[in-house]
Amino acid sequence: MEITVQLPNDLAQRAEPAREALEALAIAGYRSGKLSPYQACRLLGFTSRFEFESLLKQRNILDQAYSVEDLESDLKTLRTLSENSATSSGP
């Protein structure tokens, strides 16, 4: 799908107005909960969530940054997957 947006002249004169608008859209969607981190990454053409986290950090948006709780949850999931893989491959 393609969306066309008319920008005021002062905004259109910026270095990369289309990219800036796309980033603003992705960030606003993520912060409002309308977009998941995965969806925001896809919208921006990123290959990992860490690229999106880096963009948020560059913009000083830290309210939804990757937290200790996120890390603990990811580690728990990794352990579960590892255990399941070990038991399913069996002797």
Backbone as XML, in Angstrom:
<?xml version="1.0"?>
<chain id="A" units="angstrom">
  <residue number="1" name="MET">
    <atom name="N" x="0.851" y="-1.175" z="0.000"/>
    <atom name="CA" x="0.000" y="0.000" z="0.000"/>
    <atom name="C" x="0.896" y="1.237" z="0.000"/>
  </residue>
  <residue number="2" name="GLU">
    <atom name="N" x="0.492" y="2.212" z="-0.707"/>
    <atom name="CA" x="1.229" y="3.468" z="-0.760"/>
    <atom name="C" x="0.339" y="4.577" z="-0.223"/>
  </residue>
  <residue number="3" name="ILE">
    <atom name="N" x="0.936" y="5.443" z="0.589"/>
    <atom name="CA" x="0.219" y="6.576" z="1.163"/>
    <atom name="C" x="0.954" y="7.848" z="0.759"/>
  </residue>
  <residue number="4" name="THR">
    <atom name="N" x="0.223" y="8.825" z="0.295"/>
    <atom name="CA" x="0.801" y="10.103" z="-0.094"/>
    <atom name="C" x="0.430" y="11.151" z="0.947"/>
  </residue>
  <residue number="5" name="VAL">
    <atom name="N" x="1.436" y="11.908" z="1.372"/>
    <atom name="CA" x="1.231" y="12.950" z="2.373"/>
    <atom name="C" x="1.776" y="14.261" z="1.820"/>
  </residue>
  <residue number="6" name="GLN">
    <atom name="N" x="0.995" y="15.308" z="1.928"/>
    <atom name="CA" x="1.454" y="16.635" z="1.513"/>
    <atom name="C" x="2.063" y="17.324" z="2.730"/>
  </residue>
  <residue number="7" name="LEU">
    <atom name="N" x="3.325" y="17.705" z="2.602"/>
    <atom name="CA" x="4.023" y="18.378" z="3.688"/>
    <atom name="C" x="4.101" y="19.872" z="3.411"/>
  </residue>
  <residue number="8" name="PRO">
    <atom name="N" x="4.004" y="20.680" z="4.459"/>
    <atom name="CA" x="4.222" y="22.117" z="4.271"/>
    <atom name="C" x="5.642" y="22.347" z="3.756"/>
  </residue>
  <residue number="9" name="ASN">
    <atom name="N" x="5.841" y="23.422" z="3.028"/>
    <atom name="CA" x="7.138" y="23.705" z="2.410"/>
    <atom name="C" x="8.297" y="23.683" z="3.402"/>
  </residue>
  <residue number="10" name="ASP">
    <atom name="N" x="8.092" y="24.246" z="4.596"/>
    <atom name="CA" x="9.195" y="24.282" z="5.556"/>
    <atom name="C" x="9.614" y="22.878" z="5.987"/>
  </residue>
  <residue number="11" name="LEU">
    <atom name="N" x="8.675" y="21.951" z="6.070"/>
    <atom name="CA" x="9.016" y="20.575" z="6.431"/>
    <atom name="C" x="9.584" y="19.814" z="5.234"/>
  </residue>
  <residue number="12" name="ALA">
    <atom name="N" x="9.109" y="20.125" z="4.060"/>
    <atom name="CA" x="9.583" y="19.447" z="2.854"/>
    <atom name="C" x="11.031" y="19.795" z="2.537"/>
  </residue>
  <residue number="13" name="GLN">
    <atom name="N" x="11.542" y="20.892" z="3.073"/>
    <atom name="CA" x="12.913" y="21.329" z="2.817"/>
    <atom name="C" x="13.934" y="20.600" z="3.681"/>
  </residue>
  <residue number="14" name="ARG">
    <atom name="N" x="13.473" y="19.791" z="4.600"/>
    <atom name="CA" x="14.390" y="19.057" z="5.476"/>
    <atom name="C" x="15.180" y="18.042" z="4.654"/>
  </residue>
  <residue number="15" name="ALA">
    <atom name="N" x="16.247" y="17.520" z="5.223"/>
    <atom name="CA" x="17.137" y="16.604" z="4.496"/>
    <atom name="C" x="16.413" y="15.354" z="3.991"/>
  </residue>
  <residue number="16" name="GLU">
    <atom name="N" x="15.657" y="14.702" z="4.853"/>
    <atom name="CA" x="14.945" y="13.474" z="4.482"/>
    <atom name="C" x="13.513" y="13.530" z="5.010"/>
  </residue>
  <residue number="17" name="PRO">
    <atom name="N" x="12.666" y="14.347" z="4.434"/>
    <atom name="CA" x="11.323" y="14.523" z="4.988"/>
    <atom name="C" x="10.483" y="13.250" z="4.999"/>
  </residue>
  <residue number="18" name="ALA">
    <atom name="N" x="10.602" y="12.420" z="3.980"/>
    <atom name="CA" x="9.802" y="11.191" z="3.940"/>
    <atom name="C" x="10.226" y="10.237" z="5.051"/>
  </residue>
  <residue number="19" name="ARG">
    <atom name="N" x="11.534" y="10.088" z="5.246"/>
    <atom name="CA" x="12.036" y="9.187" z="6.292"/>
    <atom name="C" x="11.649" y="9.714" z="7.670"/>
  </residue>
  <residue number="20" name="GLU">
    <atom name="N" x="11.772" y="11.014" z="7.876"/>
    <atom name="CA" x="11.406" y="11.603" z="9.162"/>
    <atom name="C" x="9.927" y="11.386" z="9.469"/>
  </residue>
  <residue number="21" name="ALA">
    <atom name="N" x="9.085" y="11.540" z="8.463"/>
    <atom name="CA" x="7.647" y="11.335" z="8.654"/>
    <atom name="C" x="7.354" y="9.878" z="8.964"/>
  </residue>
  <residue number="22" name="LEU">
    <atom name="N" x="8.030" y="8.971" z="8.274"/>
    <atom name="CA" x="7.832" y="7.541" z="8.514"/>
    <atom name="C" x="8.285" y="7.155" z="9.922"/>
  </residue>
  <residue number="23" name="GLU">
    <atom name="N" x="9.425" y="7.679" z="10.356"/>
    <atom name="CA" x="9.914" y="7.405" z="11.701"/>
    <atom name="C" x="8.946" y="7.948" z="12.748"/>
  </residue>
  <residue number="24" name="ALA">
    <atom name="N" x="8.444" y="9.158" z="12.524"/>
    <atom name="CA" x="7.485" y="9.748" z="13.467"/>
    <atom name="C" x="6.221" y="8.896" z="13.555"/>
  </residue>
  <residue number="25" name="LEU">
    <atom name="N" x="5.759" y="8.403" z="12.413"/>
    <atom name="CA" x="4.579" y="7.550" z="12.384"/>
    <atom name="C" x="4.819" y="6.246" z="13.152"/>
  </residue>
  <residue number="26" name="ALA">
    <atom name="N" x="5.954" y="5.616" z="12.909"/>
    <atom name="CA" x="6.281" y="4.360" z="13.587"/>
    <atom name="C" x="6.409" y="4.561" z="15.097"/>
  </residue>
  <residue number="27" name="ILE">
    <atom name="N" x="7.084" y="5.626" z="15.497"/>
    <atom name="CA" x="7.280" y="5.897" z="16.919"/>
    <atom name="C" x="5.945" y="6.200" z="17.598"/>
  </residue>
  <residue number="28" name="ALA">
    <atom name="N" x="5.129" y="7.026" z="16.965"/>
    <atom name="CA" x="3.821" y="7.352" z="17.545"/>
    <atom name="C" x="2.945" y="6.105" z="17.648"/>
  </residue>
  <residue number="29" name="GLY">
    <atom name="N" x="2.966" y="5.269" z="16.618"/>
    <atom name="CA" x="2.186" y="4.032" z="16.658"/>
    <atom name="C" x="2.655" y="3.099" z="17.755"/>
  </residue>
  <residue number="30" name="TYR">
    <atom name="N" x="3.960" y="3.005" z="17.915"/>
    <atom name="CA" x="4.530" y="2.156" z="18.966"/>
    <atom name="C" x="4.177" y="2.685" z="20.359"/>
  </residue>
  <residue number="31" name="ARG">
    <atom name="N" x="4.364" y="3.980" z="20.556"/>
    <atom name="CA" x="4.103" y="4.560" z="21.881"/>
    <atom name="C" x="2.634" y="4.482" z="22.265"/>
  </residue>
  <residue number="32" name="SER">
    <atom name="N" x="1.742" y="4.543" z="21.276"/>
    <atom name="CA" x="0.309" y="4.477" z="21.568"/>
    <atom name="C" x="-0.170" y="3.037" z="21.742"/>
  </residue>
  <residue number="33" name="GLY">
    <atom name="N" x="0.668" y="2.087" z="21.370"/>
    <atom name="CA" x="0.272" y="0.688" z="21.458"/>
    <atom name="C" x="-0.426" y="0.171" z="20.211"/>
  </residue>
  <residue number="34" name="LYS">
    <atom name="N" x="-0.562" y="1.015" z="19.202"/>
    <atom name="CA" x="-1.197" y="0.593" z="17.950"/>
    <atom name="C" x="-0.270" y="-0.297" z="17.120"/>
  </residue>
  <residue number="35" name="LEU">
    <atom name="N" x="1.043" y="-0.120" z="17.302"/>
    <atom name="CA" x="2.021" y="-0.946" z="16.603"/>
    <atom name="C" x="2.879" y="-1.694" z="17.616"/>
  </residue>
  <residue number="36" name="SER">
    <atom name="N" x="3.130" y="-2.950" z="17.354"/>
    <atom name="CA" x="4.067" y="-3.716" z="18.174"/>
    <atom name="C" x="5.486" y="-3.318" z="17.758"/>
  </residue>
  <residue number="37" name="PRO">
    <atom name="N" x="6.478" y="-3.655" z="18.571"/>
    <atom name="CA" x="7.857" y="-3.372" z="18.138"/>
    <atom name="C" x="8.166" y="-4.025" z="16.789"/>
  </residue>
  <residue number="38" name="TYR">
    <atom name="N" x="7.665" y="-5.241" z="16.578"/>
    <atom name="CA" x="7.881" y="-5.935" z="15.317"/>
    <atom name="C" x="7.269" y="-5.159" z="14.149"/>
  </residue>
  <residue number="39" name="GLN">
    <atom name="N" x="6.054" y="-4.676" z="14.329"/>
    <atom name="CA" x="5.390" y="-3.926" z="13.259"/>
    <atom name="C" x="6.120" y="-2.616" z="12.968"/>
  </residue>
  <residue number="40" name="ALA">
    <atom name="N" x="6.569" y="-1.937" z="14.016"/>
    <atom name="CA" x="7.322" y="-0.688" z="13.828"/>
    <atom name="C" x="8.622" y="-0.965" z="13.077"/>
  </residue>
  <residue number="41" name="CYS">
    <atom name="N" x="9.284" y="-2.060" z="13.420"/>
    <atom name="CA" x="10.517" y="-2.437" z="12.725"/>
    <atom name="C" x="10.251" y="-2.694" z="11.247"/>
  </residue>
  <residue number="42" name="ARG">
    <atom name="N" x="9.210" y="-3.428" z="10.956"/>
    <atom name="CA" x="8.862" y="-3.725" z="9.560"/>
    <atom name="C" x="8.551" y="-2.449" z="8.791"/>
  </residue>
  <residue number="43" name="LEU">
    <atom name="N" x="7.805" y="-1.551" z="9.423"/>
    <atom name="CA" x="7.448" y="-0.286" z="8.780"/>
    <atom name="C" x="8.697" y="0.501" z="8.394"/>
  </residue>
  <residue number="44" name="LEU">
    <atom name="N" x="9.706" y="0.452" z="9.262"/>
    <atom name="CA" x="10.932" y="1.209" z="9.025"/>
    <atom name="C" x="11.974" y="0.437" z="8.225"/>
  </residue>
  <residue number="45" name="GLY">
    <atom name="N" x="11.696" y="-0.827" z="7.916"/>
    <atom name="CA" x="12.642" y="-1.622" z="7.153"/>
    <atom name="C" x="13.803" y="-2.143" z="7.978"/>
  </residue>
  <residue number="46" name="PHE">
    <atom name="N" x="13.643" y="-2.178" z="9.298"/>
    <atom name="CA" x="14.696" y="-2.694" z="10.167"/>
    <atom name="C" x="14.636" y="-4.221" z="10.194"/>
  </residue>
  <residue number="47" name="THR">
    <atom name="N" x="15.783" y="-4.832" z="10.442"/>
    <atom name="CA" x="15.829" y="-6.287" z="10.515"/>
    <atom name="C" x="15.809" y="-6.814" z="11.946"/>
  </residue>
  <residue number="48" name="SER">
    <atom name="N" x="15.960" y="-5.920" z="12.918"/>
    <atom name="CA" x="15.919" y="-6.370" z="14.310"/>
    <atom name="C" x="15.285" y="-5.309" z="15.202"/>
  </residue>
  <residue number="49" name="ARG">
    <atom name="N" x="14.774" y="-5.776" z="16.319"/>
    <atom name="CA" x="14.179" y="-4.869" z="17.294"/>
    <atom name="C" x="15.235" y="-3.919" z="17.858"/>
  </residue>
  <residue number="50" name="PHE">
    <atom name="N" x="16.480" y="-4.382" z="17.887"/>
    <atom name="CA" x="17.544" y="-3.565" z="18.450"/>
    <atom name="C" x="17.796" y="-2.306" z="17.621"/>
  </residue>
  <residue number="51" name="GLU">
    <atom name="N" x="17.574" y="-2.382" z="16.325"/>
    <atom name="CA" x="17.683" y="-1.180" z="15.490"/>
    <atom name="C" x="16.613" y="-0.165" z="15.882"/>
  </residue>
  <residue number="52" name="PHE">
    <atom name="N" x="15.413" y="-0.662" z="16.147"/>
    <atom name="CA" x="14.325" y="0.227" z="16.567"/>
    <atom name="C" x="14.614" y="0.805" z="17.951"/>
  </residue>
  <residue number="53" name="GLU">
    <atom name="N" x="15.109" y="-0.041" z="18.853"/>
    <atom name="CA" x="15.487" y="0.435" z="20.187"/>
    <atom name="C" x="16.549" y="1.527" z="20.082"/>
  </residue>
  <residue number="54" name="SER">
    <atom name="N" x="17.481" y="1.370" z="19.167"/>
    <atom name="CA" x="18.520" y="2.374" z="18.957"/>
    <atom name="C" x="17.921" y="3.697" z="18.472"/>
  </residue>
  <residue number="55" name="LEU">
    <atom name="N" x="16.960" y="3.608" z="17.555"/>
    <atom name="CA" x="16.281" y="4.816" z="17.073"/>
    <atom name="C" x="15.581" y="5.524" z="18.232"/>
  </residue>
  <residue number="56" name="LEU">
    <atom name="N" x="14.882" y="4.756" z="19.067"/>
    <atom name="CA" x="14.199" y="5.352" z="20.217"/>
    <atom name="C" x="15.205" y="6.033" z="21.147"/>
  </residue>
  <residue number="57" name="LYS">
    <atom name="N" x="16.327" y="5.381" z="21.363"/>
    <atom name="CA" x="17.359" y="5.953" z="22.238"/>
    <atom name="C" x="17.911" y="7.252" z="21.645"/>
  </residue>
  <residue number="58" name="GLN">
    <atom name="N" x="18.145" y="7.258" z="20.323"/>
    <atom name="CA" x="18.645" y="8.466" z="19.658"/>
    <atom name="C" x="17.678" y="9.631" z="19.818"/>
  </residue>
  <residue number="59" name="ARG">
    <atom name="N" x="16.386" y="9.310" z="19.888"/>
    <atom name="CA" x="15.350" y="10.335" z="20.029"/>
    <atom name="C" x="15.025" y="10.624" z="21.496"/>
  </residue>
  <residue number="60" name="ASN">
    <atom name="N" x="15.806" y="10.025" z="22.401"/>
    <atom name="CA" x="15.585" y="10.169" z="23.850"/>
    <atom name="C" x="14.194" y="9.706" z="24.275"/>
  </residue>
  <residue number="61" name="ILE">
    <atom name="N" x="13.720" y="8.654" z="23.641"/>
    <atom name="CA" x="12.440" y="8.049" z="24.009"/>
    <atom name="C" x="12.769" y="6.789" z="24.794"/>
  </residue>
  <residue number="62" name="LEU">
    <atom name="N" x="12.732" y="6.919" z="26.091"/>
    <atom name="CA" x="13.171" y="5.826" z="26.949"/>
    <atom name="C" x="12.038" y="5.220" z="27.763"/>
  </residue>
  <residue number="63" name="ASP">
    <atom name="N" x="10.819" y="5.727" z="27.599"/>
    <atom name="CA" x="9.710" y="5.250" z="28.418"/>
    <atom name="C" x="9.321" y="3.814" z="28.123"/>
  </residue>
  <residue number="64" name="GLN">
    <atom name="N" x="9.646" y="3.306" z="26.944"/>
    <atom name="CA" x="9.311" y="1.927" z="26.616"/>
    <atom name="C" x="10.543" y="1.171" z="26.141"/>
  </residue>
  <residue number="65" name="ALA">
    <atom name="N" x="11.690" y="1.564" z="26.658"/>
    <atom name="CA" x="12.934" y="0.921" z="26.260"/>
    <atom name="C" x="12.984" y="-0.508" z="26.786"/>
  </residue>
  <residue number="66" name="TYR">
    <atom name="N" x="13.843" y="-1.306" z="26.213"/>
    <atom name="CA" x="14.049" y="-2.690" z="26.613"/>
    <atom name="C" x="14.477" y="-2.699" z="28.071"/>
  </residue>
  <residue number="67" name="SER">
    <atom name="N" x="13.673" y="-3.324" z="28.908"/>
    <atom name="CA" x="13.894" y="-3.260" z="30.350"/>
    <atom name="C" x="14.509" y="-4.545" z="30.884"/>
  </residue>
  <residue number="68" name="VAL">
    <atom name="N" x="14.849" y="-4.512" z="32.146"/>
    <atom name="CA" x="15.349" y="-5.702" z="32.826"/>
    <atom name="C" x="14.289" y="-6.802" z="32.785"/>
  </residue>
  <residue number="69" name="GLU">
    <atom name="N" x="13.035" y="-6.414" z="32.958"/>
    <atom name="CA" x="11.944" y="-7.392" z="32.909"/>
    <atom name="C" x="11.847" y="-8.027" z="31.528"/>
  </residue>
  <residue number="70" name="ASP">
    <atom name="N" x="12.045" y="-7.221" z="30.479"/>
    <atom name="CA" x="12.055" y="-7.757" z="29.116"/>
    <atom name="C" x="13.178" y="-8.787" z="28.959"/>
  </residue>
  <residue number="71" name="LEU">
    <atom name="N" x="14.353" y="-8.446" z="29.474"/>
    <atom name="CA" x="15.491" y="-9.352" z="29.396"/>
    <atom name="C" x="15.196" y="-10.651" z="30.137"/>
  </residue>
  <residue number="72" name="GLU">
    <atom name="N" x="14.661" y="-10.542" z="31.346"/>
    <atom name="CA" x="14.342" y="-11.740" z="32.118"/>
    <atom name="C" x="13.319" y="-12.614" z="31.398"/>
  </residue>
  <residue number="73" name="SER">
    <atom name="N" x="12.328" y="-11.987" z="30.803"/>
    <atom name="CA" x="11.321" y="-12.734" z="30.043"/>
    <atom name="C" x="11.945" y="-13.432" z="28.841"/>
  </residue>
  <residue number="74" name="ASP">
    <atom name="N" x="12.830" y="-12.724" z="28.132"/>
    <atom name="CA" x="13.493" y="-13.321" z="26.977"/>
    <atom name="C" x="14.399" y="-14.476" z="27.398"/>
  </residue>
  <residue number="75" name="LEU">
    <atom name="N" x="15.098" y="-14.316" z="28.508"/>
    <atom name="CA" x="15.958" y="-15.395" z="29.004"/>
    <atom name="C" x="15.137" y="-16.618" z="29.404"/>
  </residue>
  <residue number="76" name="LYS">
    <atom name="N" x="13.992" y="-16.391" z="30.039"/>
    <atom name="CA" x="13.112" y="-17.497" z="30.419"/>
    <atom name="C" x="12.629" y="-18.237" z="29.172"/>
  </residue>
  <residue number="77" name="THR">
    <atom name="N" x="12.231" y="-17.494" z="28.164"/>
    <atom name="CA" x="11.788" y="-18.105" z="26.911"/>
    <atom name="C" x="12.918" y="-18.888" z="26.268"/>
  </residue>
  <residue number="78" name="LEU">
    <atom name="N" x="14.117" y="-18.339" z="26.266"/>
    <atom name="CA" x="15.274" y="-19.016" z="25.692"/>
    <atom name="C" x="15.566" y="-20.316" z="26.427"/>
  </residue>
  <residue number="79" name="ARG">
    <atom name="N" x="15.513" y="-20.272" z="27.744"/>
    <atom name="CA" x="15.739" y="-21.494" z="28.531"/>
    <atom name="C" x="14.692" y="-22.558" z="28.210"/>
  </residue>
  <residue number="80" name="THR">
    <atom name="N" x="13.438" y="-22.143" z="28.127"/>
    <atom name="CA" x="12.355" y="-23.076" z="27.818"/>
    <atom name="C" x="12.564" y="-23.698" z="26.442"/>
  </residue>
  <residue number="81" name="LEU">
    <atom name="N" x="12.894" y="-22.879" z="25.468"/>
    <atom name="CA" x="13.139" y="-23.395" z="24.123"/>
    <atom name="C" x="14.329" y="-24.344" z="24.096"/>
  </residue>
  <residue number="82" name="SER">
    <atom name="N" x="15.359" y="-23.999" z="24.829"/>
    <atom name="CA" x="16.552" y="-24.834" z="24.899"/>
    <atom name="C" x="16.228" y="-26.187" z="25.546"/>
  </residue>
  <residue number="83" name="GLU">
    <atom name="N" x="15.466" y="-26.143" z="26.642"/>
    <atom name="CA" x="15.073" y="-27.385" z="27.320"/>
    <atom name="C" x="14.197" y="-28.247" z="26.420"/>
  </residue>
  <residue number="84" name="ASN">
    <atom name="N" x="13.254" y="-27.631" z="25.744"/>
    <atom name="CA" x="12.356" y="-28.360" z="24.836"/>
    <atom name="C" x="13.138" y="-28.978" z="23.690"/>
  </residue>
  <residue number="85" name="SER">
    <atom name="N" x="14.116" y="-28.253" z="23.194"/>
    <atom name="CA" x="14.937" y="-28.768" z="22.109"/>
    <atom name="C" x="15.773" y="-29.960" z="22.560"/>
  </residue>
  <residue number="86" name="ALA">
    <atom name="N" x="16.306" y="-29.865" z="23.762"/>
    <atom name="CA" x="17.137" y="-30.954" z="24.302"/>
    <atom name="C" x="16.304" y="-32.205" z="24.549"/>
  </residue>
  <residue number="87" name="THR">
    <atom name="N" x="15.087" y="-32.029" z="25.067"/>
    <atom name="CA" x="14.247" y="-33.214" z="25.360"/>
    <atom name="C" x="13.643" y="-33.800" z="24.098"/>
  </residue>
  <residue number="88" name="SER">
    <atom name="N" x="13.403" y="-32.988" z="23.088"/>
    <atom name="CA" x="12.802" y="-33.520" z="21.875"/>
    <atom name="C" x="13.814" y="-34.228" z="20.986"/>
  </residue>
  <residue number="89" name="SER">
    <atom name="N" x="15.093" y="-33.863" z="21.088"/>
    <atom name="CA" x="16.101" y="-34.521" z="20.278"/>
    <atom name="C" x="16.505" y="-35.854" z="20.890"/>
  </residue>
  <residue number="90" name="GLY">
    <atom name="N" x="16.382" y="-35.971" z="22.198"/>
    <atom name="CA" x="16.543" y="-37.225" z="22.922"/>
    <atom name="C" x="17.711" y="-38.075" z="22.470"/>
  </residue>
  <residue number="91" name="PRO">
    <atom name="N" x="17.899" y="-39.216" z="23.127"/>
    <atom name="CA" x="19.018" y="-40.116" z="22.787"/>
    <atom name="C" x="18.751" y="-40.932" z="21.568"/>
  </residue>
</chain>
